[in-house]
Amino acid sequence: MGRLGSPKVVVVGVGNLLMGDDGMGIWVAEELRKAELPDEVLVLDGGTALLDVLEEVEGAERLVIVDAMSGDGPPGTVYVLSSDDFGKRKGKFSLHDMGVAEMLELGRLTYRIPEDVVLVGVEPEHVGPGIGLSRTLREKLQEVVRVVAEVARNSNRICREGT
């Protein structure tokens, strides 16, 4: 479990590239890999199986999860939620069968997941069969990358919803 020299921050992009905007987390992770991030930041593609990459999170101080998220805003709205915010929201806000909060709870039974977890979610425009993001989310991609990079670089960042 875990590894020597664990990163300080792990960013995991999750989603399904075959379901339109549901792949937003994966697209963000790919862009982040091209960005200049500190050495202590590890970026992972969690695909549709966040639980499968949680072992890589052991020893980190912060976990940042990037995903499409159903909220109350218009398509392209960026949400930044701390783990404390997960419990305050009513209902499941992930687009997946098991929400992020449930996956983390299950993962904590096996792995040492940081207490400091941040979800960067993006309101999708279209989730359904198809490869690629909607125009709205393509136009927001670099903004989301900047938000995630800021959250990854600054562990003292105050989280807010509806960026």
C-alpha positions in Angstrom: 0.0 0.0 0.0 1.2 3.5 -0.7 4.7 4.1 -1.9 7.9 5.7 -0.9 8.0 9.5 -1.6 4.2 9.9 -1.7 3.1 13.1 -3.4 1.7 15.9 -1.2 -1.4 16.4 -3.5 -3.1 13.8 -5.8 -5.4 15.0 -8.5 -7.8 12.4 -9.9 -9.9 13.1 -13.0 -12.9 10.8 -13.2 -15.6 10.2 -15.8 -16.4 8.4 -18.9 -15.0 9.6 -22.2 -17.6 7.8 -24.2 -20.5 9.7 -22.5 -19.9 13.3 -23.7 -19.5 15.8 -20.8 -19.2 13.0 -18.3 -15.6 12.8 -19.4 -14.7 16.3 -18.2 -12.5 15.0 -15.3 -10.4 13.0 -17.7 -10.0 15.9 -20.1 -8.9 18.1 -17.2 -6.4 15.5 -16.0 -4.9 15.3 -19.5 -4.5 19.0 -19.7 -3.0 19.1 -16.2 -0.3 16.6 -17.2 0.9 19.2 -19.8 0.9 22.0 -17.2 3.8 23.0 -15.0 2.8 21.7 -11.6 5.0 21.3 -8.5 6.8 17.9 -8.2 4.7 17.1 -5.1 1.5 17.0 -7.3 0.5 13.7 -8.9 -2.2 13.7 -11.6 -4.1 10.5 -12.3 -6.8 9.3 -14.7 -9.4 7.5 -12.6 -11.7 6.7 -15.5 -14.9 5.4 -14.2 -13.3 3.6 -11.3 -12.1 6.0 -8.6 -11.7 3.2 -6.2 -9.1 1.6 -8.4 -6.6 4.5 -8.0 -7.2 5.2 -4.3 -4.0 3.2 -3.3 -2.0 5.9 -5.1 -3.5 8.5 -2.7 -2.1 7.0 0.4 0.3 9.3 2.2 -0.9 12.4 0.4 -2.1 15.5 2.3 -4.8 16.5 -0.1 -6.9 14.6 -2.7 -8.5 16.7 -5.5 -11.2 14.9 -7.5 -12.4 16.4 -10.8 -15.7 15.2 -12.2 -18.8 16.2 -14.0 -21.3 17.2 -11.3 -25.0 17.8 -11.3 -25.8 21.0 -9.3 -28.2 23.8 -9.7 -26.2 25.9 -12.1 -26.2 26.3 -15.8 -23.9 24.1 -17.9 -20.3 25.0 -17.4 -20.7 26.1 -13.8 -17.7 25.1 -11.7 -18.2 23.9 -8.2 -15.4 23.6 -5.6 -16.5 21.6 -2.6 -14.5 20.5 0.5 -15.3 17.1 2.0 -17.2 18.9 4.7 -19.5 20.2 2.0 -20.3 16.7 0.7 -22.4 15.9 3.8 -24.2 19.3 3.7 -25.6 18.8 0.2 -28.8 16.8 -0.1 -28.9 14.0 -2.6 -26.3 12.5 -4.9 -24.5 15.1 -7.0 -22.3 12.8 -9.0 -23.5 11.5 -12.3 -22.3 8.0 -11.5 -24.1 5.1 -9.9 -22.0 5.5 -6.7 -21.3 9.1 -5.8 -17.9 10.5 -4.9 -18.8 10.7 -1.2 -19.8 7.1 -1.2 -16.7 6.0 -3.1 -14.5 7.8 -0.6 -16.3 6.3 2.4 -15.9 2.8 0.9 -12.2 3.6 0.0 -11.5 4.6 3.6 -12.2 1.1 4.7 -9.1 -0.1 2.8 -6.9 3.0 2.2 -5.5 5.9 4.1 -7.3 8.7 2.3 -6.5 12.3 3.3 -9.0 14.1 5.4 -8.5 17.1 3.1 -10.5 16.2 0.0 -11.7 18.7 -2.6 -14.2 18.0 -5.4 -14.0 20.2 -8.4 -17.2 19.6 -10.3 -18.4 21.0 -13.6 -22.1 21.2 -14.5 -22.5 19.2 -17.8 -24.5 20.2 -20.8 -24.8 16.8 -22.5 -24.3 13.4 -20.9 -25.0 10.6 -23.4 -23.3 8.4 -26.0 -20.6 10.4 -27.8 -16.9 11.2 -27.6 -15.8 14.7 -26.8 -17.1 17.6 -24.7 -20.0 19.9 -25.6 -19.1 23.3 -26.9 -19.9 24.9 -23.5 -17.5 22.6 -21.6 -14.8 22.8 -24.3 -14.9 26.6 -23.8 -14.6 26.1 -20.0 -11.8 23.5 -20.0 -8.8 25.8 -19.5 -10.7 27.7 -16.8 -11.3 24.4 -14.9 -7.7 23.4 -15.4 -6.6 26.7 -13.8 -9.0 26.2 -10.9 -7.8 22.7 -10.3 -4.1 23.7 -10.5 -4.8 26.5 -8.0 -6.4 24.0 -5.6 -3.5 21.6 -6.1 -0.9 24.2 -5.5 -2.5 25.9 -2.5 -3.6 23.6 0.2 -4.9 26.6 2.2 -7.3 27.6 -0.6 -10.8 28.4 0.7 -13.3 26.2 -1.2 -16.3 27.8 -2.7 -19.3 26.6 -4.7 -20.3 28.1 -8.1 -17.0 29.5 -9.3 
